[in-house]
Structures are given as structure tokens and as C-alpha cells.
């Protein structure tokens, strides 16, 4: 099996899970961009160490552009993306961690 390298991923949320996912992707040769509404100072330091860009609270249009410009989107637990325009549904009160909405199926690469 031939492994494809060099994909570009968007990680949504940069808490413990998002940081682990980003580190693993970078270690496997992928480019990673992270979006987070409120990255902590420790999250920013982790992003710098992992060589990933963190975009804080991107506006809807920018987030949609980011989603369209990557090979895969990996939402951290508690983060949902609108499959139509790539916006974070939790901002619109649709997926706020207090309901049973599930994130859309997104293609992933091993």
C-alpha cells in the first residue's frame, strides 16, 4: 500500500484532543491549520512547538474558505461544522455540547 503524504488538514478546536491530532498529522508529513475560538496561552505555545498555524475565532466567510481549502476537517469533541458551508454550528446555537447533534461525516486519511 502506498501512503499519500502532504495533505492539508483543518483541526477545529485546540484543546487536548486537537493538539494530539495536530501533532500526529504533522509527524506524518501533513500540513495543519487550527481554528479555535479561545486558544489559551498554553495552546498557542503547543501550536508553535508543533509548527501549526492557529486562527482565532475566524469569521464565517474565512472559516468556510479554510474548509474548502483543505483535504480533511477534523473537529475536536464538542465542535460541529455545517457540512454545507463549513461554519461552526455551535456559534449559531445548533450544536453547543448540550444536545445530541453529531458532526457530519468527514473524510479522513490514515
C-alpha positions in Angstrom: 0.0 0.0 0.0 1.3 3.4 -0.9 0.9 6.1 1.7 -0.1 9.5 0.4 1.7 12.4 2.2 1.4 16.1 2.2 -2.3 16.5 2.7 -3.7 19.7 4.3 -5.9 19.4 7.3 -8.1 21.8 9.4 -8.3 20.9 13.1 -11.2 22.5 14.8 -10.6 23.2 18.5 -7.1 23.1 20.0 -7.6 21.5 23.4 -6.0 18.3 24.5 -7.5 16.2 21.6 -6.9 18.8 18.9 -3.3 19.2 20.0 -2.8 15.4 19.9 -4.4 15.2 16.4 -2.3 18.1 15.1 1.0 16.7 16.4 0.3 13.3 14.8 -0.7 14.8 11.5 2.5 17.0 11.4 4.6 14.0 12.4 3.2 12.1 9.4 4.1 14.9 7.0 0.8 16.8 6.7 0.2 20.5 6.8 -2.1 21.5 9.7 -4.2 24.7 10.3 -6.0 25.0 13.6 -9.1 27.2 14.4 -10.1 27.8 18.0 -12.4 30.4 19.4 -10.3 31.0 22.5 -6.9 29.4 22.4 -5.1 29.5 25.8 -1.5 30.7 26.1 -0.5 27.0 26.6 -2.4 26.1 23.4 -0.6 28.8 21.5 2.8 27.5 22.8 1.8 24.0 21.8 0.9 25.2 18.3 4.3 26.9 18.0 6.1 23.8 19.0 4.1 21.7 16.6 4.6 24.2 13.8 0.9 24.8 13.1 -0.9 28.0 12.5 -3.7 28.9 14.9 -6.5 31.1 13.6 -8.5 32.6 16.5 -12.3 32.8 16.1 -12.4 33.2 12.3 -15.4 35.0 10.8 -17.9 32.7 9.0 -16.6 33.5 5.5 -12.9 32.9 6.4 -13.9 29.6 8.1 -15.8 28.5 5.0 -12.7 29.3 2.8 -10.5 27.3 5.2 -12.8 24.3 5.0 -12.8 24.5 1.2 -9.0 24.7 1.0 -8.2 21.6 2.9 -8.2 17.8 2.2 -9.9 17.0 5.5 -11.5 18.6 8.5 -11.1 17.1 12.0 -13.4 18.6 14.6 -12.4 18.0 18.2 -15.1 16.7 20.6 -17.8 19.2 21.1 -17.2 21.0 17.8 -19.6 20.7 14.9 -19.3 22.0 11.4 -22.1 22.8 9.0 -21.5 20.4 6.1 -22.9 23.0 3.6 -20.8 26.0 4.3 -18.2 24.8 6.8 -19.3 27.1 9.6 -19.2 26.2 13.2 -22.7 25.4 14.1 -22.1 25.9 17.8 -21.9 29.6 17.1 -25.5 29.5 15.8 -26.7 27.6 18.9 -27.3 24.4 16.9 -24.5 22.3 18.4 -23.5 23.5 21.8 -22.5 20.3 23.5 -25.9 20.1 25.3 -27.7 18.2 22.6 -27.2 15.0 20.6 -26.2 16.5 17.3 -23.3 14.7 15.7 -20.7 16.3 13.5 -21.0 15.4 9.8 -19.0 12.5 8.3 -15.8 13.9 7.1 -13.2 12.1 5.0 -10.1 11.2 6.9 -6.7 9.9 5.9 -4.8 7.2 7.8 
